Amino acid sequence: MTAQKKNKDFARIPHWIIDNGFIAKLKPTEVKAYLVLNRYADYTTGISFPSVETISELSGGHKNSIAPATKRLLSLGLIGKVRT
């Protein structure tokens, strides 16, 4: 199994998010949205483009809770935003 294939089998969570206590400050919906975003991230580019529907479905959060969750993740610097 190649290293590239192996990396696609796991989502990466930087240690500093746990070590600095960020994870403790997040609401469950924010943690779940972050995990889904990481699941879909291309670690070469750092870009992740799952739809709101995908994030909602896989995180178990209501579609209306995803926008505030991602907005908070943005404000904490845990994710970035790119216009396409």
Backbone hydrogen bonds, N-H to C=O, Kabsch-Sander energy under -0.5 kcal/mol:
donor,donor_aa,acceptor,acceptor_aa,energy
6,K,2,T,-2.4
7,N,3,A,-2.3
8,K,4,Q,-1.0
8,K,5,K,-0.6
9,D,6,K,-1.4
10,F,7,N,-1.0
17,I,14,P,-1.2
18,I,14,P,-0.7
18,I,15,H,-1.0
19,D,15,H,-3.2
20,N,16,W,-2.4
21,G,18,I,-1.5
22,F,17,I,-0.8
23,I,17,I,-1.8
25,K,21,G,-0.9
25,K,22,F,-1.0
26,L,22,F,-0.7
26,L,23,I,-0.7
31,V,27,K,-2.2
32,K,28,P,-2.5
33,A,29,T,-2.5
34,Y,30,E,-2.3
35,L,31,V,-2.4
36,V,32,K,-2.2
37,L,33,A,-2.6
38,N,34,Y,-2.4
39,R,35,L,-2.1
40,Y,36,V,-1.6
41,A,38,N,-1.0
42,D,47,I,-2.6
43,Y,41,A,-0.8
46,G,42,D,-3.9
47,I,42,D,-0.7
55,I,51,S,-2.7
56,S,52,V,-2.8
57,E,53,E,-2.8
58,L,54,T,-2.7
59,S,55,I,-2.1
60,G,56,S,-1.6
61,G,56,S,-0.6
65,S,62,H,-2.1
66,I,62,H,-0.7
66,I,63,K,-0.8
67,A,63,K,-0.8
69,A,65,S,-1.5
70,T,66,I,-2.9
71,K,67,A,-2.3
72,R,68,P,-2.1
73,L,69,A,-2.2
74,L,70,T,-2.3
75,S,71,K,-2.3
76,L,72,R,-2.0
77,G,74,L,-1.3
78,L,73,L,-2.2
79,I,73,L,-1.1
